[in-house]
Amino acid sequence: MVFILARLLDFIEPLKGVPFLHVFLVLALFGFIVDARLGYIKLRATPQLVWALALIVLALVSAAVMAPESLEKGFFALAIIAALFTVLGQGVGHFKAIETIAATILACSLWIGVVCVHQGLQPLTCVAVDQKDDHTSMGRPDGRSCEILDECYVDPPEPQAIYRCEHAGLLGITSIDDGRVRYTGVLHDPNEVALTLSIAVPIGIAFYSRRKTKTRFLLAIATALVAAAVVLMSQSRSGLLVLLTVLGVYFLKRFGVRGAIVAATVAVPLILFGGRSGAHAEASTDERLEIWYEGLEMVRAYPFLGVGHGQFIEHHALTAHNSVLLAAAECGIGGAMLWVAAIYLSLKIPYRVLREIHEPEGEVARIWATSLLASLAGLVVGTLFLSFNYHFVLWIYVGLTGALWGAVRAHRPDFDIKFGWRDGALVALGSIGLLGVLFFVTRWQLG
């Protein structure tokens, strides 16, 4: 978990390039098997497991049929995701373990947030990169201050390099796209780091709800403030919507209709000062509409298997910026329904816990159910604007909802989550309905 989120080993030069993710994957699976053999955990299929595994199988089939050369790379990427949510969902079977995982996520999120905030407070400096469109590169800050990009091309120390005028923060991490803060690794994109910090806010609130001490109160406040700062400094419109959704769930749960009014009031300053505006924002919106248009053309041309897992960017320069569309374009309409079903069941678990667990001893279950429901609601909003289908952060939270289901069943064996025909109809209508909305929006906007 620490390696995936905080990526601390990436900053130790001799360790760069060592495949720690694969090592940790093997160790986690080994520990899972040992725990199962010794009876420390009970093997039981979480509600999302079949649907998630079916999605992964379909993704591999689509890759094998449509783009065989990508199968090996896709297999390892999907295997890591499958192991991640399976080990979390199946191997974390009680609330103490859930709180340990949650504390790890919170600690990593705060660390990432501090790095991003520090980065955003630094003056602009010239950063040399080798390729103009390489957004993953942190570049090489050369120490010269700048206000506009043209200043970086006046007597540059690397005449052949391409320059950016960005913030340079801790550990050599630099901003991107005119000062948008970010992290590294799987969170090198400003939108994704804003989303990840926003959905960590409910974890801080949950720890305070578990034990209302001054320290935990300050921790919850600090988490919310750091998340808000990162959202503003990343200029992420999707991150802003995610944060507002997360806070809105708590306000609505606590105050009902009055909560909606309070949440709207809190949202006003964030909407006014957050996100990008002007020419850059308009260009980003137009670009996204074009991507959606092209993605829908892929769905129309390949409705059953799609263009193949991981092949969207082979048919367009950029990724889909909508998770349902990406699933449909790469794995067909059936793939979109499988992905939506897994997310739907992940939402249904905490919702049902809040509806059905009322005993005094079930307070811890309700606290973590509220936390996960708020985080997942924010995630769902974020996936409407990001290609988040196979992102580690998403599947960590999917795994945690499976762990919540298992922990509740350990105390209430009769608690179960069914997937009936009504659920199937909702998933099908939701998937096709969203694709239909994108169809009409793109045709209306692009003509």
C-alpha positions in Angstrom: 0.0 0.0 0.0 2.8 2.4 0.9 4.7 1.5 -2.2 1.7 2.0 -4.5 0.6 5.4 -3.0 3.6 7.1 -1.5 6.2 5.5 -3.8 9.0 6.3 -1.2 11.4 3.8 -2.7 11.3 5.7 -6.0 13.3 8.5 -4.4 16.3 6.2 -3.5 18.5 6.3 -6.6 20.1 2.8 -6.2 16.6 1.2 -5.9 15.1 2.8 -9.0 14.1 0.1 -11.5 13.7 -2.7 -9.0 10.3 -4.4 -9.5 9.1 -4.0 -5.9 5.5 -4.1 -7.0 5.9 -7.6 -8.3 7.9 -8.6 -5.1 5.2 -7.2 -2.8 2.5 -8.9 -5.0 4.1 -12.3 -4.5 4.6 -11.7 -0.8 1.0 -10.6 -0.3 -0.4 -13.6 -2.1 1.9 -15.9 -0.1 0.7 -14.4 3.1 -2.9 -14.7 2.0 -2.4 -18.4 1.2 -0.7 -19.0 4.6 -3.5 -17.2 6.5 -6.1 -19.3 4.6 -4.3 -22.5 5.3 -3.9 -21.7 9.0 -7.6 -20.7 9.3 -6.9 -17.0 10.2 -9.2 -16.0 7.3 -12.3 -17.5 5.9 -12.5 -17.8 2.1 -15.8 -16.3 1.0 -16.6 -14.5 -2.3 -17.3 -10.9 -1.7 -20.3 -9.6 -3.7 -18.1 -7.8 -6.3 -15.6 -10.6 -6.8 -17.3 -12.6 -9.6 -18.1 -9.4 -11.6 -14.6 -7.9 -11.2 -12.9 -11.2 -12.2 -15.3 -11.5 -15.2 -14.3 -8.0 -16.2 -10.6 -8.9 -16.0 -11.2 -12.1 -18.0 -13.1 -10.2 -20.7 -10.3 -7.6 -20.8 -7.8 -10.4 -21.4 -10.0 -12.0 -24.1 -10.4 -8.6 -25.9 -6.7 -8.0 -25.8 -6.0 -11.6 -27.1 -8.4 -11.2 -30.0 -8.0 -7.5 -31.0 -4.4 -6.8 -30.0 -2.4 -10.0 -29.3 0.9 -8.1 -29.0 -0.4 -6.3 -25.9 -1.6 -9.4 -24.0 1.5 -10.0 -22.0 1.7 -6.4 -20.7 -2.0 -6.4 -20.0 -1.9 -9.7 -18.2 0.5 -8.5 -15.6 -1.2 -5.2 -15.1 -4.6 -6.8 -14.6 -3.1 -9.6 -12.4 -1.8 -7.0 -10.0 -5.2 -5.3 -9.8 -7.0 -8.6 -9.3 -4.6 -9.6 -6.5 -4.9 -6.2 -4.9 -8.7 -6.1 -4.4 -8.9 -9.9 -3.8 -6.3 -9.8 -1.0 -8.0 -6.8 0.6 -11.5 -8.0 0.1 -10.9 -11.6 1.1 -8.0 -11.3 3.5 -9.1 -8.4 5.7 -12.0 -9.8 7.7 -12.4 -7.7 10.8 -12.7 -4.1 11.8 -9.3 -3.8 13.4 -7.6 -4.8 10.2 -9.8 -2.4 8.2 -8.7 0.4 10.5 -5.1 -0.5 10.0 -5.5 -0.3 6.2 -7.4 2.9 6.5 -4.7 4.4 8.7 -2.1 3.5 6.1 -4.1 5.2 3.3 -4.6 8.3 5.5 -0.9 8.5 6.4 0.1 8.1 2.7 -2.5 10.7 1.6 -1.3 13.3 4.2 2.3 12.8 3.1 1.3 13.2 -0.6 -0.8 16.3 0.3 2.1 17.9 2.2 4.4 17.3 -0.7 1.9 18.8 -3.2 1.1 21.9 -1.0 4.8 22.6 -0.5 5.3 22.2 -4.2 2.6 24.7 -5.0 4.1 27.3 -2.6 7.5 27.3 -4.3 8.4 30.0 -6.9 8.3 29.2 -10.5 11.5 27.9 -12.0 12.7 26.7 -15.4 12.4 22.9 -15.9 14.1 21.1 -18.7 12.5 18.0 -20.3 13.4 15.9 -23.2 10.0 15.6 -24.9 7.2 18.2 -25.1 4.3 15.8 -24.4 5.9 13.7 -21.7 3.6 14.4 -18.8 5.2 11.7 -16.6 8.6 13.3 -16.6 9.5 15.6 -13.7 12.2 17.2 -15.7 15.4 18.9 -14.4 14.9 22.2 -12.6 17.9 24.4 -13.4 17.4 27.0 -10.6 16.5 29.9 -12.9 13.3 31.7 -11.8 10.7 32.5 -14.4 7.3 34.3 -14.7 6.6 33.3 -18.3 7.9 30.4 -20.4 9.9 32.6 -22.8 12.3 33.5 -20.0 13.5 29.9 -19.8 14.8 30.1 -23.4 17.1 33.0 -22.7 20.7 31.5 -22.5 19.5 28.1 -21.3 22.0 25.7 -19.8 20.6 22.9 -22.0 20.0 24.5 -25.5 18.5 21.3 -26.9 16.0 20.8 -24.1 12.3 21.7 -24.1 11.5 23.9 -21.1 8.5 24.4 -18.8 8.0 27.1 -16.3 6.8 25.2 -13.2 7.0 24.8 -9.4 9.7 22.5 -8.1 9.1 20.9 -4.7 10.3 18.2 -2.5 12.1 15.1 -3.9 12.4 16.7 -7.3 8.7 16.6 -8.1 7.6 19.4 -10.4 4.2 20.8 -11.3 2.7 20.5 -14.8 0.6 22.5 -17.2 1.3 26.0 -15.9 1.7 25.3 -12.2 -0.8 22.5 -11.5 0.6 20.5 -8.5 0.9 16.7 -8.7 2.8 13.8 -7.2 4.6 10.9 -8.8 4.0 7.3 -9.8 0.3 6.5 -10.3 -0.6 10.0 -9.1 1.5 12.0 -11.5 -1.7 13.5 -13.0 -3.1 16.6 -11.1 -6.7 15.4 -11.4 -5.9 11.9 -10.0 -3.9 13.3 -7.0 -6.8 15.7 -6.3 -9.3 12.8 -6.4 -7.1 10.6 -4.1 -6.8 13.4 -1.5 -10.5 14.2 -1.6 -11.6 10.6 -1.0 -9.2 10.3 2.0 -11.2 13.0 3.9 -13.9 10.5 5.0 -11.1 8.3 6.6 -10.1 11.2 8.8 -13.7 11.8 9.8 -14.2 8.1 10.5 -11.2 8.0 12.9 -12.6 11.0 14.8 -16.1 9.4 14.9 -14.5 6.3 16.4 -12.9 8.2 19.3 -13.7 11.9 19.7 -10.4 13.2 21.0 -8.8 16.6 20.3 -6.0 14.9 18.4 -8.3 13.1 16.1 -10.4 16.2 15.6 -7.3 18.1 14.5 -6.3 15.2 12.3 -9.7 15.2 10.5 -9.6 19.0 10.1 -6.0 18.8 8.7 -7.0 16.1 6.2 -9.9 18.2 4.9 -7.7 21.4 4.7 -4.8 19.6 2.9 -7.3 18.0 0.5 -8.9 21.4 -0.3 -5.5 23.0 -0.8 -4.4 20.3 -3.2 -7.7 20.5 -5.1 -7.2 24.3 -5.5 -3.5 24.1 -6.3 -4.1 21.3 -8.8 -6.7 23.4 -10.6 -8.7 20.2 -11.0 -12.4 20.6 -11.8 -13.1 16.9 -11.4 -11.2 16.9 -8.1 -13.4 19.8 -6.9 -16.5 17.9 -7.8 -15.2 14.9 -6.0 -14.5 16.8 -2.8 -17.9 18.5 -2.9 -19.6 15.1 -3.3 -17.7 13.6 -0.4 -18.6 16.5 1.9 -22.2 16.5 0.5 -22.7 12.8 1.6 -21.9 13.7 5.2 -24.0 16.9 5.2 -27.0 15.0 3.7 -26.7 12.1 6.1 -26.4 14.4 9.1 -28.9 17.1 8.3 -31.1 15.9 5.4 -32.4 18.7 3.2 -30.8 21.3 5.5 -27.6 19.6 4.9 -27.9 20.1 1.1 -28.3 23.8 1.7 -25.2 23.9 4.0 -23.2 21.8 1.5 -24.2 24.2 -1.3 -23.0 27.1 0.8 -19.7 25.5 1.5 -19.3 24.7 -2.2 -19.6 28.4 -3.3 -16.1 29.5 -2.5 -14.6 26.3 -3.8 -16.4 26.7 -7.1 -15.4 30.4 -7.3 -11.7 29.8 -6.7 -11.1 26.2 -7.7 -10.5 24.6 -11.1 -9.2 26.1 -14.3 -10.8 28.8 -16.3 -10.2 30.8 -19.4 -8.7 29.6 -22.6 -7.0 26.5 -21.1 -10.2 25.3 -19.5 -12.2 25.8 -22.8 -9.5 24.0 -24.7 -9.6 21.1 -22.2 -13.4 20.9 -22.5 -13.3 20.9 -26.3 -10.6 18.2 -26.2 -12.6 16.0 -23.9 -15.7 16.3 -26.1 -13.6 15.2 -29.1 -12.3 12.2 -27.2 -15.8 11.2 -26.1 -16.9 11.4 -29.8 -14.1 9.2 -31.0 -14.6 6.8 -28.1 -18.3 6.4 -29.0 -17.2 5.7 -32.6 -15.1 2.8 -31.3 -18.0 1.4 -29.4 -20.2 1.6 -32.5 -17.5 -0.1 -34.6 -16.6 -2.8 -32.0 -19.7 -3.2 -29.7 -18.9 -6.8 -28.5 -15.1 -7.0 -27.7 -14.1 -3.3 -28.1 -10.8 -2.4 -29.6 -8.9 -4.4 -27.0 -7.7 -3.8 -23.4 -5.2 -0.9 -23.3 -5.8 0.0 -26.9 -7.8 3.2 -26.7 -4.7 5.3 -27.0 -3.7 3.4 -30.1 -6.9 4.7 -31.8 -6.7 8.2 -30.3 -3.8 10.4 -29.0 -5.4 10.7 -25.5 -7.3 8.4 -23.2 -11.1 8.4 -22.8 -11.6 10.7 -19.7 -14.7 8.7 -18.8 -14.4 5.2 -17.2 -17.7 3.8 -18.5 -16.8 4.9 -22.1 -13.3 3.5 -21.7 -14.7 0.1 -20.6 -17.1 0.1 -23.5 -14.6 1.2 -26.1 -11.9 -1.3 -25.0 -14.0 -4.3 -23.9 -17.4 -3.8 -25.5 -20.7 -2.8 -24.0 -20.6 -6.0 -21.9 -17.3 -4.8 -20.4 -18.9 -1.5 -19.4 -21.7 -3.3 -17.7 -19.3 -5.6 -15.8 -17.3 -2.6 -14.6 -20.4 -0.7 -13.5 -21.8 -3.8 -11.7 -18.6 -4.1 -9.6 -18.8 -0.4 -8.6 -22.5 -0.6 -8.0 -22.1 -3.5 -5.6 -19.3 -1.7 -3.9 -21.7 1.2 -3.2 -24.5 -1.2 -2.2 -22.5 -2.8 0.6 -22.0 0.3 2.8 -25.5 1.6 1.9 -27.1 -1.7 3.1 -24.9 -1.6 6.3 -26.4 1.8 7.1 -29.9 0.6 6.4 -29.8 -2.7 8.3 -27.2 -2.4 11.1 -28.9 -0.6 14.0 -27.7 -2.4 17.1 -25.5 -0.3 19.5 -22.6 -2.7 18.9 -22.8 -2.0 15.2 -21.6 1.6 15.6 -18.2 0.8 14.2 -19.7 -0.8 11.1 -21.9 2.3 10.5 -19.0 4.6 10.9 -16.8 2.8 8.3 -19.9 2.3 6.1 -20.5 6.0 6.0 -16.8 6.7 5.3 -16.6 4.2 2.4 -19.9 5.3 1.0 -18.7 9.0 0.9 -15.4 8.0 -0.6 -17.0 5.8 -3.3 -19.6 8.4 -4.1 -16.7 10.8 -4.8 -14.9 8.1 -6.8 -18.0 7.6 -9.0 -18.1 11.3 -9.8 -14.4 11.3 -10.5 -14.7 8.3 -12.9 -17.1 10.3 -15.1 -14.2 12.6 -16.0 -11.2 10.3 -15.7 -10.0 7.0 -17.1 -10.0 5.3 -13.7 -11.1 1.8 -14.6 -7.8 0.0 -13.7 -6.4 2.5 -11.3 -4.9 1.1 -8.1 -6.7 3.7 -5.9 -10.1 2.6 -7.2 -9.5 -1.1 -6.6 -8.1 -0.4 -3.1 -11.5 1.1 -2.1 -13.4 -1.7 -3.9 -11.4 -4.2 -1.8 -12.1 -2.3 1.4 -15.9 -2.5 0.8 -15.5 -6.2 0.4 -13.6 -6.2 3.7 -16.4 -4.3 5.3 -18.9 -6.9 4.0 -16.8 -9.7 5.5 -16.3 -7.9 8.9 -20.1 -7.4 9.2 -20.8 -11.0 8.3 -18.4 -12.2 11.0 -20.9 -10.6 13.5 -24.1 -10.9 11.5 -24.0 -14.1 9.3 -27.4 -13.3 7.9 -26.1 -10.1 6.3 -25.7 -10.6 2.6 -25.8 -8.6 -0.6 -27.8 -10.1 -3.5 -27.6 -9.1 -7.2 -31.1 -9.6 -8.5 -32.8 -8.7 -11.7 -33.6 -5.2 -10.5 -29.9 -4.6 -9.8 -29.1 -6.0 -13.3 -31.6 -3.7 -14.9 -30.2 -0.7 -13.0 -26.7 -1.6 -14.1 -27.7 -2.1 -17.7 -29.8 1.1 -17.9 -27.1 3.1 -16.1 -24.3 1.9 -18.5 -26.3 2.4 -21.7 -27.9 5.6 -20.4 -24.6 7.2 -19.7 -23.3 6.2 -23.1 -26.5 7.7 -24.6 -26.0 11.0 -22.7 -22.4 11.2 -24.0 -23.7 10.6 -27.5 -26.2 13.4 -27.4 -23.8 15.8 -25.6 -21.0 15.3 -28.1 -23.4 15.6 -31.1 -25.0 18.7 -29.7 -21.7 20.4 -28.8 -19.7 19.3 -31.8 -22.4 19.4 -34.4 
